[in-house]
Amino acid sequence: MTLDQIRAYCLARPGGTEDMPFGDGVLAFRVRGRIFLLANLDAIPPTVNVKCDPARAIEWRERCAGVRPGYHMNKRHWNTIVLDGSVPSADIRRMIGDSFDLVSHARPGTGGGNGFDSGRRRLRPKSSVSGGPSGHHRRK
């Protein structure tokens, strides 16, 4: 697959969007604000990073020479696919689909487990008990 084909495939996913949060050389594809694929536009040959279940990540690396631990990523959860023709298009589509599913089904507020925090801090729920001026607690 080419980068253009991967871009079209990612944007065809329900809710799929793209942006360049890390500068002109890296294209990010997101669902629900969470990254499921990063494309290195400057690499020759081009590469993409996809999120993986840790066990599947190892399986893909063992199966395909063009699949490596995620470059500049958490290598347990991300793989880099080298787009040199060594990885069949069907396998690339399957890895992208798995990445999309992992990220889109993540619980809200968890950052998707994808190594990228959405920038929002989880806040504790407000307690129904507050301290009064005397230091005693009372119900609101």
C-alpha positions in Angstrom: 0.0 0.0 0.0 1.1 3.6 -0.6 0.7 6.5 1.8 -2.1 7.8 -0.4 -4.0 4.5 -0.2 -3.5 4.3 3.6 -4.7 7.9 4.0 -7.9 7.1 2.0 -8.4 4.0 4.0 -8.0 5.8 7.4 -10.3 8.6 6.4 -12.9 6.2 5.2 -13.2 4.7 8.8 -16.2 6.0 10.7 -15.1 9.2 12.5 -11.6 9.1 11.1 -9.8 12.5 10.9 -6.3 13.7 10.2 -4.0 16.4 11.5 -0.3 17.2 11.9 0.3 17.8 15.6 4.0 17.1 15.4 4.9 19.3 12.4 4.9 18.8 8.7 6.7 15.4 8.7 4.2 13.4 10.6 0.5 12.9 9.7 -1.7 11.6 12.5 -5.0 9.8 12.0 -7.5 9.9 14.8 -10.8 8.6 16.0 -12.7 10.3 18.8 -9.6 12.6 19.2 -7.2 9.6 19.8 -4.4 8.7 17.5 -4.7 5.3 15.8 -2.0 5.7 13.1 1.0 8.0 12.5 2.5 8.3 9.1 6.1 9.4 8.7 6.1 11.5 5.5 9.8 12.0 5.4 11.0 8.4 5.7 12.3 6.5 2.7 10.6 4.1 2.3 7.6 5.6 4.1 6.5 4.1 7.4 3.4 4.1 9.5 2.9 3.4 13.2 -0.2 1.5 14.3 -1.5 0.6 17.8 -1.5 -3.1 18.6 -2.6 -5.5 21.3 0.8 -6.5 22.9 0.5 -10.2 21.9 -0.5 -9.4 18.4 2.3 -6.9 18.0 4.8 -9.6 18.5 3.0 -12.0 16.2 3.1 -9.4 13.4 6.8 -8.7 13.9 7.6 -12.4 13.7 5.4 -12.9 10.7 6.4 -9.9 8.5 10.0 -8.6 8.1 8.5 -5.1 7.3 6.9 -4.9 10.7 9.1 -3.6 13.6 8.6 -2.3 17.1 7.1 1.1 17.0 9.6 3.8 16.2 9.6 6.5 19.0 6.6 4.8 20.5 5.8 2.4 23.4 7.1 -0.8 21.7 4.8 -3.0 23.6 1.7 -1.3 22.1 2.9 0.1 18.8 4.4 -1.4 15.6 6.0 0.4 12.7 5.1 -0.9 9.2 7.7 -0.2 6.5 5.9 0.5 3.2 8.4 -1.2 1.0 6.1 -3.8 -0.5 7.1 -6.6 1.8 3.9 -6.5 3.9 0.8 -7.5 1.9 -1.9 -4.8 1.6 -4.5 -7.1 3.3 -2.2 -7.4 6.4 -1.7 -3.6 6.5 -5.5 -3.0 6.3 -6.0 -5.6 9.1 -3.4 -3.9 11.3 -5.0 -0.5 10.7 -8.4 -1.9 11.4 -7.2 -3.4 14.7 -5.5 -0.1 15.7 -8.7 1.8 14.9 -10.8 -0.7 16.9 -8.4 -0.6 19.9 -8.5 3.2 20.1 -12.2 3.7 19.2 -13.3 1.3 21.9 -11.1 2.6 24.6 -13.0 4.1 27.6 -13.4 7.8 27.6 -10.9 9.8 29.6 -8.2 7.1 29.5 -6.2 8.6 26.6 -7.1 5.4 24.7 -4.1 3.7 26.1 -2.3 4.8 23.0 0.6 6.6 24.6 -0.8 10.0 23.9 -2.7 11.9 26.6 -5.5 14.0 25.3 -4.3 16.8 27.5 -7.3 16.5 29.8 -6.7 15.7 33.4 -9.1 13.3 35.1 -10.8 15.1 38.0 -12.2 13.4 41.1 -15.9 13.6 41.4 -17.1 16.2 43.8 -17.8 14.9 47.2 -21.2 15.4 48.7 -19.5 16.2 52.0 -17.7 19.5 52.6 -15.9 21.0 55.6 -17.6 24.0 57.3 -15.8 26.9 59.0 -15.6 24.9 62.2 -13.9 22.0 60.5 -16.9 19.7 60.9 -18.3 18.0 57.9 -21.9 18.4 56.9 -23.9 17.1 54.0 -24.7 19.6 51.1 
